[in-house]
Amino acid sequence: MCASVNWKGLILLNKAGSYIQRYWTLYVMLLLPIAFFLIFRYWPMINILLAFKRNNIIDPIMQVPWAEGVEIFDGAITVPGMSNFQQIWNHPPFRLAVRNTLMFSVFDLGFGFPAPIILALLLNELKFKKFKRVTQTISYMPHFLSWIIISGLAIRLFSPSSGTFNSIIGSWGMEPVQFLSAPNQWVGMVVGLGIWRSVGWNTIIYLAAITSVNPELYEAAEVDGASRLRRMWHVTLPCIRPVIVILFILALGGTMGADFERFMALRNHAVISMANVLPIYVFEWGLGNLRFHWATAVGLFQNLINLFLLLGANVIVKKLGGQGLW
Amino acid sequence: MKPTRKLKGAKIGDWIIVLIMLGLIALCVLPVLTVVASSLSDPGAIVRQRVSFIPRLENVTESIDAAGYVVMDRTFPIGVHFEAYTDILGNSNFMRSLAWTAILTLISTLFSLAMTVMCAYPLTYDELKGRKIITVMILFTMFFQAGAIPTFLLYDQLNLLDNPLVLILPGFVSVFLMIIMRRFFLGIPDSLRESAEMDGAGPFTVLRKIYLPLSTPVLATLGLMYAVGRWNGMADALWFLRGAPEWHPIQMVLFNILQGVTPVDPLDPGSVSTAGRSEAVQAAAIVVAMVPILCVYPWLQKYFVSGVTLGAVKG
């Protein structure tokens, strides 16, 4: 009895031994990447606690006292540690940042999201292969420019005194457009430059999806006498819908966020309040005004809403019978 | 009657698309051309709004008119001069940052590639125990991050603030690029691995002898993505290198130049052509900072197109 147990145990041990002998190199390989994710992605998450604590970055985070509670329902319930969130909610620049962030996200989704789909449909219809390749290469170019460089291009183009755009329309007798200093025009410029930078690059995925459309469908449509536009609308678009849906879910997951460098590079004194989006708010009030607890709370707020939107969109898409992210 | 009409319609449609694409090309190229033209132009021509897409010089001839007044006669012939480039390339601050960014990009790209392979390759083994947990742990970081301030506080604890390592370490592995790498590995037929294993090759030998040699296209793609990210990045320098301007990468230096924090104008303030001169030098700085990438990416187009497509496939 005893011997047989030992024997079984030995087999197990032997199996474990050969498993380890076979695969130990893989675990050694994984050591550094896992350490990387633990140190640089998970460790900082402990500091999220600061969102619920008093502003103190000298002491270790565990020793910092909790923030005050917030009374809700006329004081019936006190939620502990939430006062930072109450304070930022009552902080006008924060509300402005939320408003601006949502505004830019709506514009980016509304104009920037369909743009590469339309461009991909057009590129797909392009008959001249060499010209198509050159067009694609050139349209990818803006994606490789940093926002700092793009801001430099924007100044050269749109400066009211010497910008090329304004010189040209000036020579036609038109008034210069204040893209850099008038808030509304500036918003248009930021959205436009966002499309400019990403439209070509984002066609890559759609074009890949289009090549996998069954050519027989086009032939059938052509036999039925469908025009080019009708073929785009009734064949190509439905076939690439799963890809569009997935990219839309992912885009929704960024609604409460903005590209820090984009707004940092393109903002100037005349439009400072328009350029106040959440990442800029975190930078200015966290690092600039040393309200670390507020900025942490804002970051958490932003991340949670994005996660919620992503998961929510995924659930809705699946409910409607589409393919979700997973 | 009907077929010819259809053919004719299709042809017109084709030319309309070509026209739209020509417009797109112009939209992409002209802004870059403006900056190149200004960097090669005479400051005087810039200030007087004579430079749009072609570099121009400024010739001033003085003459005295009948009433005895001095008349300046300006012409703006097409031509180039390189004063802005000698200015910016003679700026030791800019050049040091350029060299540092080149080294930095090289180092961090190599390390990132190595780490990405080390992460992606073991996760292709289905039978590896703990693979699921590790994958979930890694994917989770794509959808939820600590945020800027918690990260800042950690780097403070780790002594990474004002430390050049902060530009390298936190960017080691991009989850998105790791997924692309893993999907590429999964596309390599299992039979290759199995036959090597029959000959007694361990996982590491299989990686070195079979997987890596087959992966040059995807490694080129990921290398380009990591390199572009590092070359173009400045947010990390803005957040974490506030007290160490000597380690600022090129985009940060360019940012300060464009914001007017760092003057690049070698002339006295108040001199006539100061504005144009600094605009020309700024334009030259922009050109120098964007040329390396613009020279590289077209050659890798075939690879990154397939790489991005790999990243988009569901699975």
Contacts between the chains, C-beta under 8 A, distances in Angstrom:
chain1	res1	chain2	res2	distance
A	19	B	129	7.6
A	22	B	202	7.4
A	22	B	203	7.7
A	23	B	125	7.2
A	23	B	128	6.2
A	23	B	129	8.0
A	23	B	203	6.8
A	25	B	202	5.8
A	25	B	203	5.1
A	25	B	204	4.4
A	26	B	121	7.6
A	26	B	122	3.8
A	26	B	125	6.2
A	26	B	128	5.9
A	26	B	203	5.3
A	27	B	122	7.3
A	29	B	118	4.5
A	29	B	119	7.9
A	29	B	121	6.5
A	29	B	122	5.2
A	29	B	204	7.6
A	30	B	118	7.0
A	30	B	119	6.9
A	30	B	122	5.0
A	30	B	123	8.0
A	30	B	134	6.7
A	32	B	115	6.2
A	32	B	118	6.0
A	33	B	115	5.7
A	33	B	118	5.6
A	33	B	119	3.6
A	33	B	138	7.9
A	33	B	172	7.8
A	33	B	173	5.8
A	34	B	134	6.6
A	34	B	137	7.8
A	36	B	115	6.6
A	36	B	169	8.0
A	36	B	172	5.1
A	36	B	173	5.8
A	37	B	137	6.5
A	37	B	138	5.9
A	37	B	141	6.2
A	37	B	173	7.3
A	40	B	169	6.8
A	40	B	170	4.9
A	40	B	172	7.5
A	41	B	141	4.3
A	41	B	145	7.2
A	41	B	146	7.2
A	42	B	137	8.0
A	42	B	141	7.6
A	43	B	154	5.7
A	44	B	146	3.6
A	44	B	147	7.8
A	44	B	150	4.3
A	44	B	151	4.5
A	44	B	153	7.3
A	44	B	154	4.3
A	45	B	146	4.5
A	45	B	150	6.7
A	46	B	150	7.5
A	47	B	146	6.7
A	47	B	149	7.2
A	47	B	150	3.4
A	47	B	151	7.7
A	47	B	153	4.6
A	47	B	154	6.1
A	48	B	146	6.0
A	48	B	147	6.8
A	48	B	150	5.3
A	50	B	149	7.0
A	50	B	150	6.8
A	50	B	153	7.1
A	57	B	153	6.0
A	57	B	156	7.5
A	61	B	153	7.6
A	119	B	24	7.4
A	122	B	17	5.4
A	122	B	20	6.2
A	122	B	21	7.2
A	123	B	21	7.6
A	125	B	13	7.4
A	125	B	14	7.6
A	125	B	17	5.6
A	126	B	14	7.7
A	126	B	17	5.6
A	126	B	18	7.2
A	126	B	21	6.6
A	127	B	14	5.2
A	128	B	18	7.2
A	131	B	18	7.0
A	131	B	21	7.2
A	134	B	25	7.8
A	135	B	21	4.8
A	135	B	24	6.7
A	135	B	25	6.1
A	136	B	301	7.6
A	137	B	298	5.3
A	137	B	301	5.8
A	138	B	24	7.9
A	138	B	25	5.1
A	138	B	28	5.1
A	138	B	29	6.4
A	139	B	24	6.1
A	139	B	25	7.6
A	139	B	28	6.0
A	140	B	297	6.9
A	140	B	301	7.0
A	141	B	28	5.6
A	141	B	29	7.9
A	141	B	32	7.6
A	141	B	294	6.7
A	141	B	297	7.5
A	142	B	28	6.0
A	144	B	228	5.8
A	144	B	232	7.7
A	144	B	290	7.9
A	144	B	293	4.8
A	144	B	294	6.6
A	144	B	297	5.2
A	145	B	232	7.5
A	145	B	290	5.8
A	145	B	293	7.8
A	146	B	231	7.8
A	146	B	232	3.5
A	146	B	233	7.6
A	146	B	234	7.1
A	146	B	251	5.3
A	146	B	289	7.8
A	146	B	290	7.9
A	148	B	232	7.8
A	148	B	234	6.0
A	148	B	251	4.8
A	148	B	254	5.2
A	148	B	255	4.9
A	148	B	258	6.8
A	148	B	289	7.8
A	149	B	232	7.8
A	149	B	251	7.8
A	149	B	254	7.2
A	149	B	286	5.6
A	149	B	289	6.1
A	149	B	290	5.1
A	151	B	258	6.2
A	152	B	35	6.6
A	152	B	254	7.2
A	152	B	258	5.3
A	152	B	282	6.5
A	152	B	283	7.4
A	152	B	285	7.9
A	152	B	286	4.2
A	153	B	31	4.5
A	153	B	32	6.8
A	153	B	34	7.1
A	153	B	35	5.7
A	153	B	286	7.2
A	154	B	31	8.0
A	155	B	258	6.9
A	155	B	282	8.0
A	156	B	31	7.6
A	156	B	34	5.1
A	156	B	35	5.2
A	156	B	38	5.9
A	156	B	279	7.5
A	156	B	283	6.4
A	157	B	31	5.6
A	157	B	34	5.9
A	161	B	49	7.9
A	162	B	46	5.8
A	162	B	47	6.3
A	162	B	49	5.5
A	162	B	275	7.7
A	162	B	276	7.6
A	162	B	279	6.8
A	164	B	34	4.6
A	164	B	51	7.4
A	164	B	52	4.7
A	164	B	53	7.2
A	167	B	49	4.2
A	167	B	52	6.3
A	168	B	52	6.3
A	170	B	49	7.4
A	196	B	27	6.9
A	196	B	28	7.6
A	200	B	24	7.9
A	200	B	28	7.2
A	204	B	305	5.5
A	204	B	308	4.7
A	204	B	309	6.7
A	205	B	308	6.3
A	205	B	309	6.7
A	205	B	312	4.5
A	208	B	305	7.7
A	208	B	308	7.8
A	208	B	309	4.1
A	208	B	312	6.9
A	209	B	312	7.9
A	227	B	9	7.5
A	228	B	10	6.9
A	228	B	13	5.3
A	243	B	312	6.9
A	246	B	312	7.8
A	246	B	314	6.9
A	253	B	143	7.1
A	260	B	235	5.1
A	261	B	233	7.9
A	261	B	234	6.3
A	261	B	235	5.2
A	264	B	235	7.3
A	264	B	238	6.9
A	264	B	255	7.7
A	265	B	255	6.7
A	265	B	258	8.0
A	279	B	148	7.2
A	282	B	147	7.5
A	282	B	148	5.3
A	282	B	149	6.6
A	283	B	148	7.1
A	283	B	238	7.7
A	283	B	239	7.3
A	286	B	148	6.8
A	286	B	149	4.8
A	286	B	152	7.5
A	287	B	152	7.1
A	287	B	239	6.9
A	287	B	242	7.9
A	292	B	149	5.5
A	292	B	153	7.2
A	295	B	148	7.1
A	295	B	149	4.5
A	296	B	147	6.5
A	296	B	149	4.5
A	296	B	150	6.0
A	299	B	146	7.7
A	299	B	147	2.8
A	299	B	148	5.8
A	299	B	149	6.0
A	299	B	150	7.1
A	300	B	147	6.3
A	302	B	147	7.4
A	303	B	144	5.8
A	303	B	145	6.2
A	303	B	147	6.1
A	307	B	143	5.8
A	307	B	144	5.6
A	310	B	143	6.4
A	323	B	314	7.0
A	325	B	314	7.9
